[in-house]
Amino acid sequence: MSLTFDDLVEEKTLLQKDFTDLEKNVKKVEIELLQMRANLNALNGAIQQVNKMMARARGNSTQAKAKKK
């Protein structure tokens, strides 16, 4: 089997297609990663807010108990 120029052109075309497909997938994953990081930040902010409200609620119940005594 001899290697021809047309064989090489065909192989190059296949490699370029694979490269382009993979590049598109990488960009898609990068966008998804950014969205997931934004979601993580939003969830972290929500957790901080709940912690703050829990601390205030705990303080209010402690104050109410102190007033009853």
N, C-alpha and C positions, 0 to 999 in steps of 0.2 A: 504494500500500500504506500503510495507516494503522497506527499502532502502538496496540495496545490494552493495557489494564491486565493482561489475562490473558497477553499476550505477555511483559510485563515480569516477571510472577510466575514464568512458566516459565523465563525467562532467569536470574532470581535463583536459582531452585532448582538449575539446572545449575551456576551459579557456586559455590553453596554446596557442592554435591557435589564439584566439582573442588577446592575449598579443603580440604574434609575429607580427601579422598584424598591430596592433597599433604602435608597436615599429618601424616598417618599415615606416609607415606614418609619424611618428614624425621625423625620420631621413631625410625623403624626404622634409618635411616642413622646417627643419633647413637648409638644403642645399639651398632651394629656398629663404629663408630669407637672407642668406649670399649673394646670387646673387642679390637680390633686394637692399641690402645695398650697394653693389659695384656699382650698377646702380645709386643709389642716389648720391654717392660720385662723380661718373663721371658727372652726370648732374649738381651737384653743382660746379664742376670745370669748366664746360662749361659756366655756368652762370657767374662765376667770370671773365672768359676770355672776355665774351661779355660786361660785365660792364666796364672792363678795356678798351676795344676798344671804347665803347661809350664815356668814359671820354676823351680818346685821340681825338676822332672825335669832341667832343664838344670843346675841347681846340683848335683844329685846326681851327674850324669855328669861334671861338672867336678871334683868332689871325688874321684870314683873314679879318674879319670885322674891326679890329683895323687898319690894314694896309690900307684898303680902305678909312678910315677917314683921 
